[in-house]
Amino acid sequence: MHFARKKPGGFTLIELMIVIVLIAIAAAIVAPRLSEQILGARVRKTARDFCNICKLARSKSAAEVKEYTVVIDNGKRNMSLKAKGGDAVKSSLGKRELPEGITVKTEGASGSGRVEISFFSDGTSSGSSLSFHDKSGRVIKVVVDKISGLPRVE
């Protein structure tokens, strides 16, 4: 009687090493692109937060027949909503911190200082064109329309 020898199952050490090297190469290619996407998401989120604060200011102004102002302070690193007379709105939507590395500029102005946009009870605003910049050079432009008071990302 002749018995066939069974071939041992599993992978050889060389096969496992080749797979590990391929995974390392793929990770080295994907990692920089993933970090770029994360950085880009931060500046997009900050622009969306600004748009949300503007929409809140517009709706509160119309509902309460009162002027509201959105203030972006690059020095204090925040965005806030204030009623005419200086009272800050006590709402989690009414204040946002600017993430580290994000600056806000208005057309023709430097990155330092304050930006103020007023919203009036008839739905209009003082209007503005802002750009949100991150350290790697990404720019998101937001325009607040004077007539409708609505912000839009361009």
N, C-alpha and C positions, 0 to 999 in steps of 0.2 A: 504494500500500500504506500502511496506517495502523498505526503501532506504538503499543501502549498503554504509557503511562508507568508504570513500576514505582514503587510507593510505598516509600520507604526504610524498612527494618526497624528495630526497637529502640524504646527508650522516650525520651520527651522529658524535658528537664531538670525541667519542672514535675511530671511524673508521679513521677519519682524523689524529688523534694523532698517530695511528699505522702506517699509510702511511708515516708520517713525520719521525718517528723513523727509519723505513726501509730505507728511502732515506739517512738519516744521517749515518747509518751503511755502506751503499754502498759507500758513499762519503769518509768515513774514510778508507775504504779498497783501493779505487782507487787512492786517492790523492798522497800517497807516491810513487806509481808506476809511476804516471804521472810526478812527479817532477824528478824521476830518468831518464825518457825518455828525458826530456828537457835538463838535464845536459849532457847526452850522446850525444845529437844532437849538443851541442856546440863544443865538442871536435872533432866530425866527420866533422862539417862545417869548423873548423880551418884546419884540415888535407886536406880537399878538396880545400880550399883557397890556401894552400901551393902548392898543385899539379897544380892548375891553374896558379900560378905565375911561376912555373917551366916550364910549357908548353909554356907560353908567352916568357920566357927567351930563350928557345930552338928555337922557331920560329923566334924571332927577331935576334938572333945570326946568324942563317942560312941566313935570308933575307938580313941582313946588313953586313955580313961577319965581325962580330965584337964579341968579347967576352963579355958575360953578366954574372953577379953574383947575385944569390939570397942570401940575407943576413937576417938571423933571429937573432934578438937581444933581448934576454930575459930581459936585463936591461932596454931597452927603450920600451919593450913590443910591438915590431912590426916586420913585415916581409916586405922586400922591394927588388926591382929589380934595379940593378945598371949596367951601361955600364962600360966597362974597362976604367979607368981614373977617376972613382968616380962619374960621373954624374948620379943622380937618374933619373929614367924614369918618365916622366910626364904623368902618366896614372892612372886612378882610379884602374885599375887592377894591377898596379905595386907596390902598397903599401897596406898593411892590418895591422890592429891593432890586437894584441894577446888579446883575451878576458881575463878578470880577472880570475885568478885561473888556467889558462892553461900555462904549461911550455913545452919547447921543449928540448929534450936531444938527443945527438948523441951517438952511441955505444961507451961505455967505457969512456964517459965524464959526468961531472956533469951538473945540470940544469941551471947553471949560465953562462953568457958569450954569445959569438956570434957563429953562425954557418954560414959558407959560402960555397956555391956550385956554381962552375963555369960551364958555358955552352959555348961550342965552335962552330965555324961556320960549322964544319963537322957533327954536330948533336950529338957529344959525350958530356960527362960532367965529372966533377971530381968525381961524384958519392958520395952517402952517404946513411946511414941508420939512420933514425930519428924516435923518438917516441914522440907523443903528449900525455901529461898527464894532467888529471884534478884533482881537490881536492879530489874527491871520489875514486880515484884509477883507473879510466878507462884509458886504453892505446890504442892508435891507432898508428900502425907502418907504416911508409912510406919509401919505398926504391927508390932511384933515381939510375937508371941503368947507369953504366959508358959508356957502348958501345952505347946504343940507346938514352941516355939522358932523357928517359921517366920515370916519377914517377909512382909508383903503391902502392896502399894501401893494406896492408897484414892483 
